[in-house]
Amino acid sequence: MAKQSINIGSVANDGTGSPLRTGATVVNSNFDEIYTALGDGSSITLTATPTELNLLSGVTSVVTGSSTTTFTNKTIDFTSNTVSNIPNSALTNSSLTVGADTGLGVISLGSTITFTGGTAINTSFSSDTVTIDLDTSTVATLTGSQTLTNKTISGASNTLSNIANSSLSNSSITVAGDSGSDSVSLGETLTISGGTGVTTTGTSNTMTIAIDNTTVATLADSQTLTNKTIDLTNNTLSATLAELNSAVSDATLVSTSGSQTLTNKSIDASNNTISNITVAMLASGVLDTDLSTVSATDNTLASAKAIKDYIDTSAVGDITSVTAGTGLTGGGTSGAVTLNIDTSTVATLSGIQTLTNKTFDASNNTVSNLTVSMLASGVLDTNLSSVSASDDTLASAKAIKAYVDSISAIGDITSVIAGNGLTGGGNTGDVTLNIGEGTLIDVTADAISVDLSELTTSTSDADGDFFVVVDSANAQKKLTKANIAISGFNNDSGFTSNTGTISGVTAGTGLSGGGSSGSVSLDVSGLTVSEFAAASIQLSSESFVDNDTTLMTAAAIEDRILSKGYTANTGDITAVTAGDGLTGGGTSGAVTLNIGAGNLIDVQADQIDVDLSELTTSTSDADGDFFVVVDSLNAQKKLTKANIAISGFNNDSGFITASTSDTLSNKTISGASNTLSNIGNSSLSNSSITFAGDSVSDAVALGETITISGGQSITTTGGTNTVTVAVTSGSISSTQLASASTLLIKDSTGSTVKTIIGAGV
């Protein structure tokens, strides 16, 4: 509604102005609009930010209840505000001047006033009272008990009894063993106990320590050893065979010269001598006594009688002459006839003959010591650049090496398998291995990059247990949030503790979680391909685009693989070498390449992940020289801490700025980090110290001087934060006695133990 005005006419009472009721209606309408705009229609509630109020005419500064303000000419009511850590420099009076008989001392608030007793004076403090009394350890009283020092007591004329150990300079004996020691005081009992294998006895001032030969084996005694191992390399055991057999429970030992029956033993005749074997010793069935029929295998022996009987019963020959045939010499027609091999015609096993036109079957003959020079002419091939069309030549080693060295290596790799962190591979054609992209890993031609823009965005403070930081020496660490000092950030926004207005977080498409109170979390959940942005997904119906900004569907990946024409043909790859960042490789068989896991890099099947949990945990703010950051364009950088504006953080701690003006209520102001000045005594809850004597007391305000004066025979001196009260050294003078009518002698408790009355006592 526009502003309404009351028509007041041209001159007073000319009858042309608005009627009274009409004017009142205009007034009410204008006020209704104001009350509605600035309140709830019935009352005005002015709501504005400090910035908005500063725009009002005449307003230059607004103080909020949560900001930090430097006050000028202000009065703070300490009944509703708490001011703490006020330095002395902020107080009008911040010290006490303490005077003694001689000298003055200025005591600042926070300093300590020390009442030091001089000769024969003790001081103590309790319940706001300083007590000064005589030191009975220095001054001897008539009835008190004191310890005498530097005195000589003659034992000839004095009896000393009941002297406790505590009164002796040396009242104990220290006993030490191989390890450990203990102190035995006079009057105590020193017990020497025998340990394992040791016994002790004591009698007539003598302690005997002996070896217990029932437990410990001695050199001369006879003991039975149980569960012992004796090293025979440096020990000698002597025993009879009977003694050894009685000691062995799982076998029977035999002597080298005795007669024993061995059972189920195998004797190797190659390194043992077996003699005096008789026919009776042969096993049953081994002796063959009839050769008319024998075993089909060579597992029996014939006796001499059986051999003779067999020969005697065989037919007698009727040969009348023996003629040497081809390759033989000798022969005859009577007597013992000898045939000899004609070595000029027949080759012998040991003779040296030249064979001509012979064929050797190497399958059942052994041919050895052949040399290259024995090969027939034309058989040795020394140049493999051209060879015989049939298998009728042999290549020399030199020719084979020269030929192999002159050509590219022919591999026998049949397939390349993608190992952990790799994809691709194959068994024919040009085989490609690709590094599999994983969490925070982007892969492009010739490079692997850590892509922190892939980190899941979290809005939960509980997720921020650690921050990835880099110090000035480029050491990578994970720094706990509680140990990151925000004072190192650039507080460009001047944080305050204003409360936000968000009342609820609702999970949208592809998200779960949310809430309207407390810590709210959103999680990615149930995303489908259709919910991804069109530019972020490559479908099988779309052309392949080589980039790191889109994902491919399974169908698109299959189409891409098939488009490369992969088959099961045998490949001709000769070697796969693991380059930088890879392990494995080989020159034959199924070859595997694996990504080598390193600092912050985890490798698993088909992907590589950046594992920031491997960062060393730091609790030092000095380690946070750099923070790893990603900008809105996903550019990765390391940002110096001093250039991180804390205005971008969630100000959950309610920080305030130093430049605004605020009215503080129920605040605690730390004088350690704030400057408070000119605080008068009237602003302090306690601005004085009350000193009480035996009969009177007085309150000394801050800034005033307290004088501690010594009475008769007492002197006081003041130094740096110290007042010393001392008894005047020397004896009571005759003048002092002459002027005294009564002399009181008191004990250490202040009680009078003797009174002497009279002029001059």
VEXRO-312741 format. One record per residue (C-alpha): z, x, y. Coordinates in steps of 0.02 Angstrom, whole numbers, plus 50000, padded with zeros to 5 digits. Each point is the difference from the previous one (the first is absolute). Layout:
ZXY
...
END
This chain:
500005000050000
499595006350173
501395001550129
500384983150084
500514998850183
500964986450095
499064992850148
501215001950146
498864991850129
499395007350164
501614998050098
501734994249959
500174981649953
498174996050036
499924989349842
498535009949928
500965010749874
500344996849815
501304986749960
501715006749945
499734994949817
498285008049998
500715016150072
501405000149872
498714997649861
499025015050064
501605010550002
500464994849822
498235003549936
499995017450075
501735004149926
499514992749830
498525011849995
501105014950047
501354995649872
498684997449866
499115016350040
501585010550011
501124990749879
500124985549880
499754986150130
501854997750035
500585017850031
499175016150054
499975014849879
499165015250076
499205010949865
499065015550050
499745018149948
500625014350109
498195003550045
499734981950053
501594999850103
499515016350083
498454991050064
501074987750096
500135002650184
501465011050047
500435004949820
499855019049973
500965002749836
500664989449857
501415005349884
499954993749820
501434999849877
499205012549881
499225013150111
500655016850061
500335000050188
500585012650127
501224990550113
500225003750183
501474992950098
500484988849855
501704994149941
500254999149811
501364988549935
500815009649859
500874984449933
498324994149928
499085016649984
500385015649899
499675016850082
500185015149887
499695018750004
500245000850190
499885018550047
501285007350118
498635002950130
499854981050016
501834997450046
500745000950175
501555008049924
499725008749835
501425012749991
501875002950015
500805014450093
501525006249904
501255011450091
501345011049923
501335011550072
498605012250028
498164995450009
498984984049996
498754993949871
498614987050016
499764989649841
498344990749983
499914983649906
499545003849822
500875017050008
501665003249916
501645003050089
500925012449891
501895001750018
500295017349930
501765005649964
500465017350061
501345010949924
501234989249900
499154983650056
499154987549885
498914985650060
499474984549905
499094983850038
500234982749926
499744982250064
499485005350176
501555011350014
500025018950019
501625007549932
500565017450056
501475007749905
500735016749948
499225009549853
501475002649881
498925011949901
500115011950148
501664995350080
501515000749886
501244985850018
501825000149953
499824987549859
498165000449960
499215008449850
498745013350048
498975012749907
500385017850052
498545011950022
499995019050003
501825000549946
500815011849877
501284992549878
501035012249897
500124994749821
501525011249978
501074989150110
499054983449987
499624988649854
498224993149992
499754985949877
498794986249957
498535009450078
498514988849966
498305007049957
499364993650167
501165012650086
499255014949908
498485009650058
499435001549821
500624986649881
498644999149868
498955010249880
498134997149986
499385000949819
498125002149977
498974998549841
498195004149960
499594984750104
501164990650116
501745004250063
501644991150038
501565003250103
501694999049910
501484997550117
501715007849968
501014988049892
498444993349913
499505004249821
498435010149963
499294994049835
498695010749913
499104988849875
498835006349867
498234993150005
498784998649856
500375014049877
501505006750098
501874997449968
501445004750115
501855003049964
501415004750119
501695007749963
501205012750080
498995001650160
498445003849898
498414989349993
498895003649849
498174994250003
499135001049831
498364994649920
500164984949884
499125006549844
499934982349931
498764996150139
499245016850051
499155011949878
500665017750015
499195016249943
501285003949866
500634982949940
499174989149869
499494983150067
498824986349943
498604996750125
499354982250018
498414994150087
499575017750059
498305008350025
499905018749962
498515009850071
499515011849858
498955010650119
501575008250067
501294995649864
500185005549818
500564987949864
500625006949834
500254988449851
499694998549813
498704988149930
501394988949932
500824999550171
498364995350083
499654986549871
501714992550028
499634999750187
498284992149983
500044981349960
498154995349994
499255014249895
500355013149866
499695018350043
499335012249868
500155018849993
498555012249995
500605008049837
500844985849906
499224988249873
499814982250064
498874985549959
498904994950148
499444981950009
498554992950100
499625016750083
498325007050054
499785018949987
498555007750096
499335013449884
499035007950144
501585007250076
501194999349850
500025009749836
500104989149845
500295009649837
500544997949818
499154983249983
499944994749816
498944986849916
501564989749974
500194998750190
498364990550017
500174981750037
499624987449866
498124997149981
499515016450086
499835010449840
498414995549906
500135005249815
498384992049940
498355003450091
498974988149897
500364987550139
500615005150171
500454991750164
498544995150111
500855009250146
500695017750014
501814994749980
500445008349831
500155017749931
499425005249825
501145010149888
499355016149923
500074992249827
498994984850057
498685011350077
499865010549842
499934984849888
498614992550106
498975016049998
500295002949815
499404982649957
498415001450106
498295004449921
499485018649985
498395004350092
498385006249911
499215009750145
499055015449930
499445007750163
500224998750187
498485003850108
500135003550186
498924987450090
499384999650180
501295007150117
501025007349859
500115016949913
500815005449838
500124989149844
500015005349817
499944994549819
501715005349935
501765003750052
500684995650172
498484995750103
500045001750191
498854991550123
499945006550180
499244992050155
498475009050062
500515002250184
498215004650041
499484982449952
501574989150013
501154998550150
501835002649959
501524993350092
500545017050062
498395009850000
498875002750150
498244993749965
498564993950105
499524982049957
498214994550020
499304982450003
501694992049963
500684983050052
501894998050034
500804982949995
501325001650136
500864984049944
500755008949849
499845018350051
500895009950135
498915010250115
500975011450118
499815014350123
498304993950059
499455008250162
498674994550125
498925014649949
499884992549822
499064984750067
498174999549960
498775003350138
499754984550108
501614991749944
501055006450149
499594990550159
500535009850156
499234988450132
500344981349994
498874995350144
498734996249863
500474998249816
499184996149835
499564981849972
500885000649830
501745005949950
499425017049935
500835011750127
501775004750053
500545003050181
501035015250048
501634997750094
499235008650152
498514988349997
501134984649987
501105005850145
498525004250110
499224983149966
501624990350032
500335009950159
498254996050064
500204981049992
501244987550071
501464996149886
499704985249887
501574989849992
500634989549859
501044987950104
499694982449934
500994989950125
501045001250156
501554989050001
500894995350161
501805005749987
501524994750100
499554996350180
498125000049964
498684986749967
498215001349939
499435012249867
498664997449868
499075008149857
498215001850064
499025004050157
500855005050162
501824996249973
501114996550151
501885000550008
500844991550147
501805001450056
500784982849982
500684992750158
501824994849988
501474995850109
499765008450171
498515010249932
498244998750072
498575009449918
498385004850088
498695013249965
500865016949980
501684993850067
501594991349945
501024992450142
501724992350012
499734982850079
501684994050064
499194984350070
500064993549821
501894999650004
500654982349979
500584993550167
501834995449991
501034989550120
501615003149905
501215012750070
500655002649823
498325007849953
500255014250124
501215010749899
498985015650037
498735005350132
498675013149964
500245014250124
499265017250030
501045013450086
499365013650117
499695011349849
498894986249923
501264997249859
499804982349933
501574990049969
500644982249985
501374997350130
501314986449978
499954986950137
501855002050039
499705018350041
498564997350122
500715001950175
499084987750111
500495010650149
498505010849952
498794985450025
499174995150162
500954984350055
498574993650107
500574981949992
501825001650049
500674990349852
501294986350029
500994989349880
499074983950045
499844988349851
498254995549940
499354982249989
499175000649828
500774986049898
499005001549840
498715010349905
498814990149889
499015008249859
498134996850024
498545001549880
500265014049874
501825002450053
501674994749931
501745000550071
500444996450182
501504990550062
500924993650153
501595010649998
500645017249955
498845014149946
498304992449959
498755008449884
498164996149970
499175005849840
498175000149953
499854987949854
498624990849908
498525006750099
498314994849931
498305007250037
499554985050108
501495003550114
499395017450048
498985001850157
498144999649960
499755017450074
501365007049885
499224994749833
498355005349919
499354986849879
498755002549860
498744990250104
500115012650143
499215017150018
501125014949967
500745008050156
500835017249987
501564998950108
501915000149991
500274983450087
499494987549866
500524995749822
498784996249858
500194985749878
499925003849814
498244992649991
499435010850146
500705015649916
499114995849838
498354997350093
500225016850085
500315008949834
498514991749916
498885004250148
500265018549962
499164997849829
501425006849895
499555001449813
500755007549842
498735014449994
500705017349966
500265009550161
499445017650042
501485005150108
500445018149959
501685001950086
501244990350104
501085011150110
501604993750081
499865003050188
501365000050132
501294986449965
499374997449820
500565006349830
499154999749831
498135002149974
499105009049859
498335004649923
499954989549842
500564983749923
500764985950102
500525008250164
501374992750110
500365003750183
501684995250072
500604999450178
501405012750024
501564991250065
500755008950152
501194997550145
500124981150036
498544996749879
500264990349837
498574998849875
499834986349871
498574992249906
498574995150118
500935003050163
500905012350112
501524994550100
500905007550146
501835000249947
501025001450160
501614998349900
499765018349952
500375005150179
501615009950016
501374988650068
500645006350167
501544994850097
499615011650146
499244993150159
499285017350030
498814997649852
499144985350087
498855010250115
498514989349948
499814982549928
498494994849896
499194985150088
498454989149984
499264991450153
499144983150005
498345008549959
500815007749845
499885017550073
501335011049921
500985012050109
501655009150011
500884994350158
501355010250085
501674991150006
500135001550190
498384990250019
500514985449889
500404985250113
501504990949927
499404984150086
498914997249847
501524999249884
501084985049961
501485002150120
501274992949879
501405010550077
499884991850172
499715015850102
500074998350189
499175009750141
500835011050128
499104993250153
500514981750003
501554992650084
501144989849887
501664991150002
501005006749854
501184988949902
501075005649855
499135016949998
500645017049950
499365013750118
500025017649927
500445012950130
499255013349886
498234994150038
500264990850166
500585005850170
501504990450069
500675005550169
501334995550130
501054989249884
501654996950089
501694998849916
500024981450037
498514997949881
500925008149853
501114990649879
501135015249994
499995011650150
501685008649990
501155009649882
501864996149991
501155015049977
501754996049938
501535011150008
501724997749922
500474987150133
498554996350116
498124998049990
498554999650121
498164995149993
498775013150062
498314992850051
498375009149965
499725011950145
501865002350035
501035015649961
501415000649873
501275014050026
501075005949854
501485009650071
501215010449900
501874996750012
501425012249977
499455014749888
498304991549974
498385006650076
498304991549998
498285007750029
498304991450012
498385007349934
498314993649941
500424982949926
501715007049948
501794998150068
501235012649926
501864995649999
501165014549957
501865004249996
500415013350127
500295015849900
501695008750015
501804994649987
501044987950104
500565009250156
501805000750059
499454991050158
499324985749895
501604999249899
501085000650156
499114985150075
500064989949838
501444988149966
499414995349825
498995009749869
499234989549861
499395008549840
498744989049909
499125001349831
498134998249966
500144981050000
500764999750175
501734995349939
501475008650087
500945010749875
501235008150122
500594996450179
500835013150109
500864992850156
500725009150148
499495008450158
499035015249954
500204994449817
END
